[in-house]
């Protein structure tokens, strides 16, 4: 059985692949979402990532659809204590921003949709520099003290704001971020590497990167002349036009062949081998897409293979 990993300084033990819930209520309907969640947990997975805004961008949706589906699934399966649920605040159309009042109101709304009395990991989805870190951390600390949130984390935040947040938490003895959710993958490295990654390492934070497969590009299904039926096809295909994208695909293909593993598994394994990374996030809109993602739990690349991918993606 795949061993779980400790998330930062928290008491949360998580599977080395976090299942992205952005597709639930978007490209995966409720029945399909239940099937994906069942298959993920049957394989030992326990770390589910969502946000209150998922999927407000879809016509007819208002935000919270993903949380609602996850809540229904957990209730139907009776497995709340077996899964770690992460959600986020700041982007829901009705709960915009990171004011103290909004954070608390949005958390209550997420709890209702998730049909639970606590959120295991609560992220600030996008930092709002106009709001003092003292106000944000103060509100999050209140949620922790009330038992509504177990641990707090940050996504899409600068190193400067993260440092200020951690210093305030330490100075005042308040809840402290235990994890980060940065945009990070083989074709987007400067979105995390550097000051932010260095700070996470220094402060003992775990990174749980999103866009781990670059909107599907790093699955290897995007090739010259290929047509892919996906809502994210345009964003993924742009990497084909770059020299770096082509170099990365070539290296992924050769390493995948050596391991007899899917390209996506190798791309996730490179990510998992990077400093501070605890569990990449990847989503599956069908059960058939899951095995390539789950394979990251068992595939360990050699140092030479990691280096080769690092050089190809430079």
N, C-alpha and C positions, 0 to 999 in steps of 0.2 A: 504494500500500500504506500502511496506517495506520502512523504512526511510533510506536515504543515510547517509554515514559517511564521515566526513572530513578527507582528507589524510594529516596527519602531520600538518605543518604550512601553507599548500598551500590553494588555493581557489577551489581545486578539490573536488567535492562531488561524492562519489562512492558507488555502490551497495556492500553489504557485501560478495559477492562472485565474484572474478575476473575470467573471462573465459579465460582459457589457449588456446593460438593459436598454440601451438607446433604441434598439430595433423593436422592442415590445410595444405594440400599439401603433407601430409605423409600418415596417416591412414584414413583421411577424404578427399575425392576429393572435387572439387570446389562446385558442387551441394549440397553435404552433408554438407559442411562447411557453405554454405549460409543458409541451413535449421536450423543448430544448432545456428547460429548467430541470425536468425529470432526468434527462440523459446526463446533464452536467453533474448533478448531485449523485447519480448512480455511479459515476466514475470517480467519486471522492471529492468533487468540487463543493466548496461551501462559501465562496466570496462573490457576492452579487453587487454589481455597481449600477446605480441609477441616478436620476436627478429629478427635482420637482418640475423642471421645464420639459422633460421628455414626454411627448413629442409635440410641443406646441407649434412647431413649424409645419405640421401636416394640416392641410385644409380640412376643417371640421373638428380638429382637435383643439383643446384649450390648455394643455399642459397637465401633467400628472397621470397620463394614461399608463405609462410604464410602471409607476409606483402602484397604481390600482391593480394591474395585472399581477404584479409580484405579491401584493397583499392577498389577493384572492387565492393565488397558488399556495402560499404559506399556510393560509387557513385551511384549504382543502387537504393539504398533506400533513398538517399538524406538526410541522418541523421547525418552528420558529427558533428553538434553542440550538438547532443544528446548523444554522446558516448565519453568516455575517453579512448584514445589509448595510451598504453605504449609499447615502444620497447627498444631495447638494442644495444650496440655497443661493439666490441672487438673481436668477434668470426667469423665473416663472412670470408670465404676463401679469398676474395679479399680485405678485410678491417680488417686485423688483428692488434690487439694492441690498445693502448690508447695514442699514440702520438697525439699532438694537430692537426697535419695535417690529421691524420687518422680519428679522431673523427669528424672533420668537413666534410670530404669527405663522410664518412659513413652516417652521418646524411642526407646529400643531397641525397644520394642513397636511404635511407629509405623513405624520403619524396616523391621521384619519385614513388617508388613502392606503397606506401600508397595513392598516388594521392591526397595529401593534402598539405597545406602550413604551417602546424605546427604539432608537436608531443606534446601531453599533458604531458607525463612523459617519460623522457629519462634516461635509466639506463646504467651505466658501467656494462657490463655483467659479466666479470671476472676481478678483479683488476689485474694490472700489476705493482708489487712493484718496478720494475726497472725504471718506469716512475715517476718522482716527482709529488706529489699531486698538486703542484703549476701549473704544465703544464696541468694536467687533468682538474682541476677546472677552470683554465683560459680559456681553449677551450670551456668548457661547458657554462661558463658565456657569451662568445661571441655569442653562439647559442641562449641563452636566450635574450640577448640584441638585436639580429637581428630578434627576433620574431619567430624563427624556432622551438624553444622549450619553453614550458611554465614552466615546473619544472623539476628538476634533481633528480636522485636517484642512489643508488648503490646496486649491487648484488654481492654475493660472495666476501666479503671484510672483513679483520680482524678489530678487535676493534681498534687496534693501527693506522691503515691507515685511518679508518673512523674518529677517533678523530683528526688526523692531518689535514684531509680534512676540517672538520667543523671549526677547529681553523683558518685555512687559509682563508676560506670564511668569517668568522666573522671579522678577522683582516683587510682584504682588502675590505670588503664590497661587495663581489661578490656573485653570485648565490650559494645557500646552499642546500645540500641534504635534501629532505623532507621525503624520504622513503627508506626502505631497502627491498631487496628481498632475504631472507635467505632460505636455505634448512631446513625445520622444519616440523615434524609430530610426531605422537605418538610413532613411533619406531625409530626416529632420533631426539633426543632432545638436545644432546650436540653440534649439529651443529648450534645452536642459543642461547640456554640458557647459562647464565653466563655473561662475560664481554660485549659481543655484545648486548644482550638484555638489560642489565643494562644501557649501553650507549645510546641506542635508547630511553629508557624511560626518561633518564635524559635530553636528547636533544630534546625531543618532536617529534621524528621520528615515522612514521607509518611503521609497518612490513607487507609485503605482501608475505607470504611464498609460496615457490614452493615445488613440491613433497608432497603436503598436504595429499595425499592418498597413499604415499609410492609406487608409480608406480602401483596402483590398489590393493595392499595388504589390505588396510584399507577399501575397499568396502565390504570385507567379501566373495568375490567370490573364493578366494584361500583357499581350504580346503584339508586335507589329501586325496589323491586319486583322486582329481578333476583335470581335464584338462581344461585349459583356453586358448581360441584362442585370443592371444594378443601379439603384438610386444614387450611388456614389461613383459611378463609372467615370464621369468627366474629371472629377478631382484626382482619381487614381491614375488615369491615363496620362496626365500631364508629366508624370515622372518618366514615362517612356521616351519623352522628347529630350531628356537631359542625359549628358554623358555619364553622370554619376549614377542615374537610375539604371542605365544599361550595364555599367560595371557591377553594380550590386546584384542585378539579376543573374549575370554570368557566374559570379562567385556563389550565389545561393544555389543555382542549378547544380554546380559541380559538387558542392558540399552535401546537398540533399541527395544526390545520386550515390555518394560515398556511404551515406547512412541509410539509404533506402527509405528516406523520410520525405514528407511533403515539404515544399519550399516554405510554406507558412510556419511550419514547426521550427525550421532552422532560423528564420527571421526572429521568431519569438525567443529562441534559445540564445541568440546573440544578445538580445535585450536583457534576458534574465541573467546573463553573465556579467553585466555591467555593474559597477559600484553603486550601491544604495538600492538597486532594484529588488523588490520583494515579489511582486506579481504583476506582470503586464496585463492590461485589460484588452480583451478581444470579444467581439460579439458574433453570434451565429443566428442567421435568420431561418435556418433549417437545421434539423438534427444531423443531416449529412455533413454539414460544415464543422461539426464539433470535434471529431477525432483529430484533425490536423492541429487544432488549437490545444486540445488536452495533451497532445504529445510533448509539449514543452516540459511537462512535469518529469519526463523520463529521459529526454535527450540532453546529453551533456557534450558540448563541443570541445575539441582539443584547444589548447592555447593557440596553436598555429591557425586553426580554423577561425577562431575569434579574431585573431590579428588580421587574417586575410580579409574578413568582412569589414573590419575597422578601416583598413587601408582602401578597400574598394569604395567605401562610403565617405571618404575624406573630402 
